[in-house]
Amino acid sequence: MILKQDIAAKRTVEYAQSPNSQEDKVPYDAKEDLHWDMELVLVRHGTTLWNKERRYLGHSDLGLLPGAEQELKPLQEKLQGQSFARIYCSDLMRCRQTLQIIVPESELTSGGSLSTMSPMMEPRLRELHFGEWDGKTYDMLKDVSLYRAWIDEPQRITPPGGESWADFVNRLRKFLDSLYEWRVAMEVQPMDLTAAPPSVLVVTHGGVIRQLACMLIPGHDFWSLNPKPGEAFRIQLRLAGRHNYIAEMLPH
């Protein structure tokens, strides 16, 4: 979890460039004629105690607060009956618990939200690792010079004992590459171009959703989205090649 509202001294920073080069991007008006390869449904986990207390929460393995079922019920009802070709979930407890609530095992086995395979626990979908700053608040860290430097230049500064921004972006790019490889393998089967593209459910963290949108959607930076606990975002994807994606955000 990265809290923009706690960073009064933050400079405007370009957090990460899209993997699409300008030459590869398709004009927005041309997207109407595209055949989309898949739809990503990106879900942020429900609320934890550290979220409520506005503490940094990266790889620490906290569960959801009591009452998570009620908090996530609107999303569970929205997803009920939807079919997913694949389901991916961060392997941290708060995401696993969220998945169990929004897509109960009974629905998977009954075909209510059938996936072609069991949900896959994916460490690459973890939040950024904040190292020694995990569990700390902005007020606890605001006088630490390295922390203030990280706020201004997260691509250059790494939290003590934590993860570099380059490593964070690289593992998310590898996850996108795995979707590309899976979709290429599907091309072996004859496809109905009039059929809806397969949906892929991804239960993950706020920072991951921000960064994936930054990497995929032209004009998005890291702060363009503010995923709330239990909120879902839908992105249509055309996989033009490895590291080469055409994407569009859908209303949610």
C-alpha positions as CSV (number, residue, x, y, z in Angstrom):
1,M,0.0,0.0,0.0
2,I,1.4,3.4,-1.0
3,L,-0.4,6.4,0.4
4,K,-0.3,9.5,-1.9
5,Q,-2.4,11.5,0.4
6,D,0.2,11.2,3.1
7,I,3.0,12.6,1.0
8,A,2.6,16.4,1.1
9,A,6.1,17.0,-0.1
10,K,6.0,14.6,-3.1
11,R,7.2,15.9,-6.4
12,T,5.5,14.9,-9.6
13,V,7.3,11.8,-10.7
14,E,6.9,9.6,-13.8
15,Y,6.9,6.3,-11.9
16,A,7.1,3.9,-14.8
17,Q,6.9,4.0,-18.5
18,S,4.5,1.8,-20.4
19,P,6.2,-1.2,-22.1
20,N,4.5,0.0,-25.3
21,S,6.7,2.2,-27.5
22,Q,5.0,5.2,-29.2
23,E,5.4,3.5,-32.6
24,D,3.6,0.4,-31.4
25,K,0.6,2.1,-30.0
26,V,-2.7,1.9,-31.9
27,P,-4.7,5.2,-32.2
28,Y,-7.6,5.1,-29.8
29,D,-10.2,5.5,-32.6
30,A,-8.9,2.3,-34.2
31,K,-9.7,0.3,-31.1
32,E,-13.3,-0.2,-32.2
33,D,-12.1,-2.6,-34.8
34,L,-9.8,-4.6,-32.6
35,H,-10.3,-8.2,-31.6
36,W,-9.5,-8.2,-27.9
37,D,-7.5,-11.2,-26.6
38,M,-8.7,-11.2,-23.0
39,E,-10.3,-9.1,-20.3
40,L,-8.5,-8.7,-17.0
41,V,-10.7,-8.2,-13.9
42,L,-8.3,-6.7,-11.4
43,V,-9.5,-6.8,-7.7
44,R,-7.9,-5.2,-4.7
45,H,-8.2,-7.2,-1.5
46,G,-10.4,-6.2,1.4
47,T,-9.5,-4.1,4.3
48,T,-6.8,-5.1,6.8
49,L,-6.0,-3.5,10.2
50,W,-2.9,-1.8,8.7
51,N,-4.9,-0.4,5.9
52,K,-7.3,1.1,8.5
53,E,-4.3,2.5,10.5
54,R,-2.7,3.8,7.3
55,R,0.4,1.8,7.7
56,Y,2.6,0.6,4.8
57,L,1.7,-2.9,4.0
58,G,3.8,-4.8,1.6
59,H,4.9,-8.4,2.1
60,S,3.7,-8.7,5.8
61,D,1.1,-11.4,5.8
62,L,-2.0,-9.9,7.5
63,G,-5.5,-11.2,7.1
64,L,-8.7,-9.2,6.6
65,L,-10.6,-7.5,9.3
66,P,-13.7,-9.0,10.8
67,G,-16.7,-8.1,8.7
68,A,-14.8,-8.7,5.4
69,E,-17.7,-10.8,4.1
70,Q,-20.0,-7.8,4.3
71,E,-17.5,-5.4,2.8
72,L,-16.9,-7.7,-0.2
73,K,-20.5,-8.8,-0.7
74,P,-21.3,-6.3,-3.4
75,L,-18.3,-7.5,-5.5
76,Q,-19.2,-11.1,-4.8
77,E,-22.7,-10.5,-6.1
78,K,-21.4,-8.7,-9.1
79,L,-19.1,-11.6,-10.1
80,Q,-21.6,-14.3,-9.3
81,G,-22.2,-16.5,-12.3
82,Q,-19.3,-15.0,-14.3
83,S,-17.0,-17.5,-16.0
84,F,-13.2,-17.0,-15.8
85,A,-10.8,-18.8,-18.1
86,R,-8.1,-18.4,-15.3
87,I,-8.0,-17.0,-11.8
88,Y,-4.7,-15.6,-10.4
89,C,-4.3,-14.5,-6.8
90,S,-1.4,-13.0,-4.8
91,D,-0.2,-15.7,-2.4
92,L,-0.6,-13.3,0.6
93,M,-3.3,-14.1,3.1
94,R,-5.4,-10.9,2.6
95,C,-5.8,-11.8,-1.1
96,R,-6.4,-15.5,-0.6
97,Q,-9.2,-14.6,1.9
98,T,-10.6,-12.1,-0.5
99,L,-10.8,-14.7,-3.3
100,Q,-12.5,-17.2,-1.0
101,I,-15.2,-14.6,-0.3
102,I,-15.8,-13.2,-3.8
103,V,-15.5,-16.6,-5.6
104,P,-16.4,-19.3,-3.0
105,E,-15.0,-22.7,-3.6
106,S,-18.6,-24.0,-3.8
107,E,-19.1,-21.9,-6.9
108,L,-15.9,-23.1,-8.5
109,T,-16.9,-26.7,-8.1
110,S,-20.5,-26.2,-9.1
111,G,-19.6,-24.2,-12.2
112,G,-21.2,-20.9,-10.9
113,S,-17.9,-19.1,-11.6
114,L,-16.1,-21.9,-13.4
115,S,-12.4,-21.6,-14.2
116,T,-10.7,-24.1,-16.5
117,M,-8.2,-24.8,-13.7
118,S,-7.9,-24.2,-10.0
119,P,-7.0,-20.6,-8.8
120,M,-3.2,-20.1,-9.1
121,M,-1.4,-18.5,-6.2
122,E,1.1,-16.0,-7.8
123,P,3.9,-14.5,-5.7
124,R,4.6,-12.1,-8.6
125,L,1.3,-10.3,-7.8
126,R,2.5,-9.3,-4.3
127,E,2.6,-5.7,-3.3
128,L,5.9,-3.8,-3.4
129,H,8.1,-5.0,-0.5
130,F,8.7,-2.0,1.8
131,G,11.3,-3.8,3.9
132,E,12.0,-2.0,7.2
133,W,9.3,0.5,6.5
134,D,6.5,-2.2,6.5
135,G,4.1,-1.5,9.3
136,K,5.2,2.2,9.6
137,T,3.1,5.3,9.0
138,Y,4.0,8.4,7.2
139,D,4.3,10.3,10.5
140,M,6.8,7.7,11.8
141,L,9.0,8.1,8.7
142,K,8.6,11.7,7.6
143,D,11.8,12.8,9.3
144,V,13.9,10.0,7.8
145,S,16.0,11.5,4.9
146,L,16.2,8.2,3.0
147,Y,12.4,7.9,3.2
148,R,11.9,11.4,1.9
149,A,14.3,10.7,-1.0
150,W,12.3,7.6,-1.8
151,I,9.1,9.6,-1.9
152,D,10.6,11.9,-4.5
153,E,12.5,9.2,-6.5
154,P,11.1,5.7,-5.9
155,Q,12.8,4.4,-9.1
156,R,16.2,5.3,-7.7
157,I,15.8,4.7,-3.9
158,T,15.1,1.3,-2.4
159,P,13.6,0.9,1.1
160,P,16.1,-0.7,3.5
161,G,15.7,-4.5,3.2
162,G,13.0,-3.9,0.6
163,E,12.4,-4.2,-3.1
164,S,13.7,-2.0,-5.8
165,W,11.2,-0.3,-8.1
166,A,12.9,-2.0,-11.1
167,D,12.4,-5.5,-9.5
168,F,8.7,-4.7,-8.8
169,V,8.1,-3.6,-12.4
170,N,10.0,-6.5,-13.8
171,R,8.0,-9.2,-11.9
172,L,4.8,-7.6,-13.1
173,R,6.1,-7.6,-16.6
174,K,6.9,-11.3,-16.3
175,F,3.4,-11.9,-15.1
176,L,2.0,-10.1,-18.2
177,D,4.4,-12.2,-20.3
178,S,2.9,-15.4,-18.8
179,L,-0.5,-14.2,-19.9
180,Y,0.8,-13.6,-23.4
181,E,2.4,-17.1,-23.5
182,W,-0.9,-18.7,-22.3
183,R,-2.9,-16.8,-24.9
184,V,-0.5,-17.8,-27.7
185,A,-0.9,-21.4,-26.7
186,M,-4.7,-21.0,-26.9
187,E,-4.4,-19.9,-30.6
188,V,-3.7,-23.5,-31.5
189,Q,-7.5,-24.1,-31.0
190,P,-9.8,-22.6,-33.7
191,M,-11.4,-19.4,-32.3
192,D,-14.8,-17.8,-32.9
193,L,-13.9,-14.1,-33.5
194,T,-17.4,-13.1,-32.5
195,A,-17.2,-14.7,-29.1
196,A,-16.4,-12.6,-26.0
197,P,-12.7,-12.6,-25.1
198,P,-11.8,-14.9,-22.1
199,S,-11.9,-13.2,-18.7
200,V,-9.0,-13.5,-16.3
201,L,-9.6,-12.7,-12.6
202,V,-6.6,-11.2,-10.8
203,V,-6.9,-10.7,-7.0
204,T,-4.0,-8.5,-5.9
205,H,-3.0,-5.3,-4.2
206,G,-3.5,-1.6,-4.7
207,G,0.0,-0.8,-5.8
208,V,0.0,-3.7,-8.3
209,I,-3.3,-2.5,-9.9
210,R,-1.9,1.0,-10.2
211,Q,1.3,-0.2,-11.8
212,L,-0.4,-2.6,-14.2
213,A,-2.7,0.2,-15.4
214,C,0.4,2.5,-15.7
215,M,2.1,-0.2,-17.9
216,L,-0.9,-0.9,-20.0
217,I,-3.1,2.2,-20.4
218,P,-1.7,5.1,-22.4
219,G,-1.8,8.3,-20.4
220,H,-1.9,6.6,-17.0
221,D,0.7,7.2,-14.4
222,F,1.0,5.4,-11.0
223,W,-1.4,7.8,-9.3
224,S,-4.2,7.7,-12.0
225,L,-6.1,5.1,-10.1
226,N,-7.0,4.9,-6.4
227,P,-8.2,1.3,-5.9
228,K,-10.3,1.0,-2.8
229,P,-10.4,-2.3,-0.8
230,G,-12.7,-4.7,-2.6
231,E,-12.8,-2.6,-5.8
232,A,-12.6,-4.1,-9.3
233,F,-11.2,-2.7,-12.5
234,R,-11.7,-4.2,-16.0
235,I,-9.1,-3.9,-18.7
236,Q,-9.4,-5.3,-22.2
237,L,-6.1,-6.5,-23.7
238,R,-4.8,-7.1,-27.2
239,L,-1.5,-8.9,-26.9
240,A,0.5,-7.8,-29.9
241,G,3.7,-9.4,-28.7
242,R,5.8,-9.8,-25.6
243,H,6.0,-6.4,-23.9
244,N,3.6,-5.0,-26.5
245,Y,0.0,-4.6,-25.3
246,I,-2.9,-2.5,-26.5
247,A,-5.4,-2.0,-23.7
248,E,-8.5,-0.1,-22.8
249,M,-10.1,0.5,-19.4
250,L,-13.7,-0.4,-19.2
251,P,-16.3,1.1,-16.8
252,H,-16.7,-0.8,-13.6
